Amino acid sequence: MVVGSEVKLKLVLLRSVPDEGSGSSFGRGEQDGIGVEASISCFLSWFCTLLSSLSEAMAAESPKSIYDFTVKDMKENDVTLSSYRGKVLLIVNVASKCGLTHSNYKELNVVYEKYKDQGFEILAFPCNQFMSQEPGSNEEIQEVACTIFKAEFPIFDKIEVNGKNAAPLYKFLKSQQGGILGDAIKWNFTKFLVNKNGKVVDRYAPTTSPLKIEVILYTFTEVLNSKLTLFPNINKLNCSLAERYSEIVGSMSMFKFFVYVLCW
C-alpha cells in the first residue's frame, strides 16, 4: 500500500519537471504549479496512509492483558497465560538465596493452600538480577522451591525482570503498575495482583507479607465470589487497614463484614 503511493509520488515529481522545449514561461509556471500541487496532494495521501498503517500495527501489537503473553515453564515448554483466564493471580519474582526467601515461600504456600480451589493461582518467576541470589539451573531452583520449601504453585523458567532483556510479561506488569521511584523491580519477591480478567490491579513491595495480601484475596474470593473487577479499588487498602480488616473478619459474620466494607 505504501510502496504504491511512493511510486505515484515519484511519477508526479517526474511529470512536474518542465520540459526544456516547452512553451512560454507562463505556461511552464502554470505546469510547475499544477505539478507541485499534485505532488503535495500525493505526499499527504501517502503520509496519511503510512500513519494509519503504523497506528493499526501498534494497536494490534499492544498487549491488553496478561493473556496476550506466552512464557516458558521449567522445562522450557511454552505456556500461554490465557490458560489462567478467569483466575485471580499473584505473580512473583523469586530467588532461592535471599533473606526474604524462607518467609515468602512459607507464606505463599499458606495463601495458595487456602485459595487454590477458589480460583486463585500463584505464578513464580525465578530471577538472578538481584545480588545473584538465584544462580542455579532450573532443576536446582525447582529442588529448592518444591522439595525444600514445598511449593505447589507453578515455577517458571528463569527470566530477567529489568533492563533491555526483561521478559515481555514483566515489561507489561511494570507499565500497568509502577513502583516508588520508578517502575523497575527493586528486589526479589515483588508481587503483582492480577484480576480474573487479566488486568494488573496492584503491586506489592518485596517486604509485603503474602499474609497481608490474604485479607484482600479473602474479600475477592469468598465475599465477592472471585469477582475482583466489581470493586477494583478495594485492593488499595494499606497494610494497617488490611490488619484491621483481618481482626474484623474474625469477629463478625461475612454479611456484616461486607456491609462494613461498603460503608467504610
Protein Blocks (a to p, Z undefined) as FASTA:
>chain_A
ZZmmmmmmmmmmmmmpccfklccfklmmmmmmmmmmmmmmmmmmmmmmmmmmmmmmmmmm
mcfbfklpccddfkopacdfklmgoiacddddddfkbfklmmmmmmmmmmmmmmmmnopa
cdddddfkggplalbcfklmmmmmmmmnopabdcdddddfedjklcfklmmmmmmmccee
ijbdfbghiacdddfkopafbdcdfklcfklmmmmmmmmmmmnnopaklmmmlmmpcfkl
mmmmmmmmmmccfklmmmmmmmZZ
